[in-house]
Amino acid sequence: MFKLMRLEMKKLNVARYVRNALAACLAISGFLFFMLYVDRELYTASSTDFFFLVDSITRMVFIVFSGVLISRLVIEEYNDKTITLMFTYPVSRKKLMCSKLLMIICFTFFSILLSRIFATVVLTMLDNNLHFIEGNITIQMVIEHFRNTTLYDFSASGISLVPLFLGLLKKSVRTTIITSIIIAAFFGASNEDLSIGSIIGVPVTFTIIGVVASYVSIRNIEHKDVLE
């Protein structure tokens, strides 16, 4: 499986997507700083608000990013018929597809986690001098927060697989991306400091849906004609 994942990463030119993920991480940090700093006179965010914003926006961005990866790794290969070359390998089609999906999950999970860490550290350092967050954010607070919320990052990675089903059904990159945007918006919908995605039952349910949708999408792949 790991050899297949390495082959996929080489074919995808994963370094380009790592650079794009880093650019997204910087953009998230810049956007959050601008939003929190500009509004500091009218409203000073509490530490709870701060963590909530970092978590929600980061997960929303990378759920959409995963939709791009699904489009590139799966949908486009079906549309271009280039996936037929992979299906000539002496490896089961299900295993090939699972390697793609596992790579997407891992990439999405680590992108969300590392981006949250980066944004939190950078904004906390800036706050030490500019004071746009109410109260002091300590290292202990950051560690405790990440200890309690990493499960949500994994859930967001599972949720990112949901667009695969509709994307394969329609053989459409547009459908895949639009579905991921809708899911990201739903996942980040909030009321004050409570988001739908922060209710543990919701992301877990979506994760199960994502896994089931992925299974349904590839269950007959051994016998399905790619040229259909």
Stockholm file with secondary structure:
# STOCKHOLM 1.0

chainA/1-228         MFKLMRLEMKKLNVARYVRNALAACLAISGFLFFMLYVDRELYTASSTDFFFLVDSITRMVFIVFSGVLISRLVIEEYNDKTITLMFTYPVSRKKLMCSKLLMIICFTFFSILLSRIFATVVLTMLDNNLHFIEGNITIQMVIEHFRNTTLYDFSASGISLVPLFLGLLKKSVRTTIITSIIIAAFFGASNEDLSIGSIIGVPVTFTIIGVVASYVSIRNIEHKDVLE
#=GR chainA/1-228 SS CHHHHHHHHHHHTHHHHHHHHHHHHHHHHHHHHHHHHHTTTTCCBCHHHHHHHHHHHHHHHHHHHHHHHHIIIIIHHHHHTTHHHHTTSSSCHHHHHHHHHHHHHHHHHHHHHHHHHHHHHHHHHHHHHHCCBSSCCCHHHHHHHHHHHHHHHHHHHHHTTHHHHHHHHHTCHHHHHHHHHHHHHHHHCEETTEEGGGSTHHHHHHHHHHHHHHHHHHTTTTTSCTTC
#=GC SS_cons         CHHHHHHHHHHHTHHHHHHHHHHHHHHHHHHHHHHHHHTTTTCCBCHHHHHHHHHHHHHHHHHHHHHHHHIIIIIHHHHHTTHHHHTTSSSCHHHHHHHHHHHHHHHHHHHHHHHHHHHHHHHHHHHHHHCCBSSCCCHHHHHHHHHHHHHHHHHHHHHTTHHHHHHHHHTCHHHHHHHHHHHHHHHHCEETTEEGGGSTHHHHHHHHHHHHHHHHHHTTTTTSCTTC
//
